Amino acid sequence: MADPERDHGFVYDHQGLVDILQSPFFKLNMVVDDTVDEYVNHILLTLTSSIEEHQPSGYWRIIGHPPASSPPANFPWIKTVGILFLSVTSLGLLKLFLR
């Protein structure tokens, strides 16, 4: 069980880091915090250190490129229908103009 006097209202996650969303320290208390500025000043130092605590220790480098996406599926029957449609349309227009 955590000691509230020692933890100052912080809740820790399974990694031992401060859980900002669950900690009562970060909840707005209108008795103490009359304005937004006072609330921000109250948590700014602790919030800054908590964010630094959660940041990764090293730099991330992305090496390489994402895998190329596969070309769209080519179905032979779609090509056949397209060619047939184009041929029929062309012949129909040709017949119309030759009259």
Residue frames relative to the residue before (quaternion, step in Angstrom):
aa qw qx qy qz dx dy dz
M 1.0000 0.0000 0.0000 0.0000 0.00 0.00 0.00
A 0.4349 -0.7119 0.4929 0.2473 3.56 -0.89 0.95
D 0.4031 -0.6935 0.5482 0.2367 3.53 -1.14 0.70
P 0.3730 -0.7647 0.4732 0.2282 3.65 -0.41 1.16
E 0.6149 0.5467 -0.3557 0.4433 3.60 1.07 -0.63
R 0.7136 0.4452 -0.2505 0.4794 3.56 0.95 -0.88
D 0.7308 0.4491 -0.2368 0.4562 3.60 0.98 -0.82
H 0.2931 -0.8055 0.4736 0.2023 3.62 1.26 -0.22
G 0.7218 -0.4561 0.2488 0.4573 3.60 1.02 0.76
F 0.4928 0.6422 -0.4473 0.3804 3.57 1.19 0.37
V 0.1986 -0.7243 0.6459 0.1372 3.53 -1.20 0.65
Y 0.2351 -0.7899 0.5560 0.1079 3.56 -0.89 0.96
D 0.4197 -0.6954 0.5234 0.2573 3.55 -1.12 0.70
H 0.7483 -0.4150 0.2742 0.4389 3.58 -1.31 -0.03
Q 0.6690 0.4755 -0.3051 0.4830 3.61 1.22 -0.30
G 0.5532 -0.6274 0.3835 0.3916 3.57 1.29 -0.03
L 0.5347 0.6076 -0.4113 0.4192 3.58 1.25 0.27
V 0.5856 -0.5807 0.4281 0.3696 3.58 -1.18 0.55
D 0.2541 -0.7421 0.6032 0.1442 3.57 -0.89 1.01
I 0.3137 -0.8069 0.4735 0.1623 3.55 -0.14 1.34
L 0.6912 0.4988 -0.2928 0.4332 3.60 0.91 -0.84
Q 0.7352 0.4213 -0.2339 0.4768 3.62 1.06 -0.67
S 0.5801 0.6217 -0.3735 0.3709 3.61 1.18 -0.42
P 0.4209 -0.7072 0.5031 0.2637 3.61 -0.83 0.92
F 0.4943 0.6648 -0.4258 0.3638 3.61 1.20 -0.32
F 0.7448 0.4231 -0.2169 0.4682 3.58 1.02 -0.81
K 0.4960 0.6403 -0.4451 0.3820 3.62 1.22 0.08
L 0.5235 -0.6498 0.4579 0.3067 3.56 -1.04 0.82
N 0.0757 -0.7796 0.6217 0.0045 3.57 -0.86 1.04
M 0.2840 -0.8105 0.4905 0.1481 3.59 -0.24 1.26
V 0.5451 0.5908 -0.4132 0.4279 3.62 1.22 -0.22
V 0.7552 0.3536 -0.1849 0.5200 3.57 0.95 -0.91
D 0.7722 0.3209 -0.1523 0.5268 3.56 0.89 -0.98
D 0.1717 -0.8192 0.5427 0.0708 3.58 -0.18 1.31
T 0.7956 0.1590 -0.0754 0.5797 3.57 1.05 -0.69
V 0.6543 -0.4882 0.3964 0.4200 3.51 -1.31 0.20
D 0.6199 0.5547 -0.3444 0.4351 3.59 1.02 -0.75
E 0.6592 0.4945 -0.3144 0.4713 3.59 0.94 -0.82
Y 0.6338 0.5208 -0.3306 0.4666 3.59 1.02 -0.76
V 0.6677 0.4917 -0.3011 0.4709 3.57 0.90 -0.92
N 0.6533 0.4995 -0.3169 0.4726 3.59 0.94 -0.82
H 0.6248 0.5599 -0.3294 0.4331 3.59 1.08 -0.72
I 0.8059 0.3042 -0.1478 0.4859 3.58 0.89 -0.88
L 0.4623 0.7361 -0.4303 0.2436 3.60 1.19 -0.39
L 0.6902 0.4765 -0.2965 0.4567 3.59 0.76 -0.96
T 0.6899 0.4707 -0.2816 0.4725 3.57 0.89 -0.93
L 0.6474 0.5198 -0.3205 0.4560 3.57 0.97 -0.82
T 0.6355 0.5304 -0.3282 0.4550 3.58 0.98 -0.80
S 0.6875 0.4623 -0.2938 0.4767 3.58 0.86 -0.87
S 0.6334 0.5263 -0.3398 0.4543 3.61 1.05 -0.65
I 0.6444 0.5045 -0.3244 0.4743 3.57 0.99 -0.77
E 0.6464 0.5046 -0.3204 0.4743 3.58 0.96 -0.81
E 0.6262 0.5482 -0.3277 0.4472 3.57 1.08 -0.72
H 0.7137 0.4557 -0.2502 0.4695 3.60 1.07 -0.73
Q 0.5544 0.6191 -0.4076 0.3785 3.60 1.15 -0.32
P 0.5476 -0.6082 0.4491 0.3585 3.58 -1.09 0.63
S 0.5362 -0.6707 0.4203 0.2931 3.54 -1.07 0.73
G 0.7758 0.3004 -0.1703 0.5281 3.61 1.09 -0.53
Y 0.5804 -0.5609 0.4537 0.3778 3.50 -1.35 -0.04
W 0.3455 -0.7120 0.5717 0.2164 3.53 -1.15 0.63
R 0.0510 -0.7766 0.6276 0.0203 3.54 -1.01 0.86
I 0.2380 -0.7449 0.6061 0.1456 3.51 -0.93 0.91
I 0.0787 -0.8010 0.5935 -0.0039 3.53 -0.59 1.18
G 0.7778 0.2899 -0.2331 0.5066 3.54 -0.80 1.01
H 0.4629 -0.6510 0.5331 0.2787 3.47 -1.37 -0.16
P 0.5679 -0.5676 0.4423 0.3997 3.58 -1.14 0.42
P 0.5965 -0.5721 0.4008 0.3952 3.58 -1.08 0.53
A 0.5207 -0.6434 0.4657 0.3131 3.53 -1.05 0.81
S 0.4597 -0.6708 0.5010 0.2962 3.53 -1.00 0.79
S 0.5226 -0.6395 0.4630 0.3218 3.53 -1.09 0.68
P 0.5427 -0.6125 0.4459 0.3626 3.60 -1.06 0.63
P 0.6140 -0.5535 0.3936 0.4021 3.57 -1.13 0.50
A 0.6016 -0.5821 0.4100 0.3621 3.53 -1.13 0.68
N 0.1870 -0.7743 0.5991 0.0807 3.53 -0.97 0.93
F 0.0907 -0.8023 0.5895 0.0228 3.54 -0.37 1.21
P 0.4825 -0.6901 0.4514 0.2953 3.63 -0.75 0.97
W 0.6486 0.5322 -0.3440 0.4216 3.60 0.97 -0.70
I 0.5960 0.5461 -0.3754 0.4534 3.61 1.14 -0.52
K 0.6397 0.5083 -0.3220 0.4783 3.58 1.00 -0.80
T 0.6484 0.5258 -0.3169 0.4501 3.57 0.94 -0.89
V 0.6681 0.4850 -0.3002 0.4778 3.59 0.89 -0.90
G 0.6448 0.5269 -0.3215 0.4508 3.60 0.99 -0.78
I 0.6663 0.4868 -0.2969 0.4805 3.56 0.93 -0.89
L 0.6432 0.5197 -0.3169 0.4645 3.58 0.98 -0.84
F 0.6543 0.5087 -0.3091 0.4664 3.60 0.94 -0.89
L 0.6625 0.5030 -0.3022 0.4656 3.58 0.92 -0.90
S 0.6508 0.5170 -0.3109 0.4610 3.60 0.99 -0.83
V 0.6738 0.4865 -0.2989 0.4690 3.60 0.85 -0.94
T 0.6520 0.5075 -0.3189 0.4645 3.58 0.95 -0.83
S 0.6561 0.5097 -0.3111 0.4615 3.59 0.93 -0.89
L 0.6669 0.4889 -0.3043 0.4729 3.59 0.92 -0.88
G 0.6380 0.5273 -0.3269 0.4561 3.59 1.01 -0.75
L 0.6705 0.4767 -0.2992 0.4834 3.59 0.96 -0.83
L 0.6283 0.5345 -0.3312 0.4582 3.58 1.03 -0.79
K 0.6562 0.5066 -0.3011 0.4714 3.59 0.96 -0.89
L 0.6422 0.5296 -0.3174 0.4543 3.59 1.05 -0.81
F 0.7108 0.4552 -0.2626 0.4676 3.60 0.92 -0.85
L 0.6591 0.5157 -0.3163 0.4467 3.62 1.12 -0.54
R 0.5428 0.6262 -0.4079 0.3832 3.64 1.12 -0.18
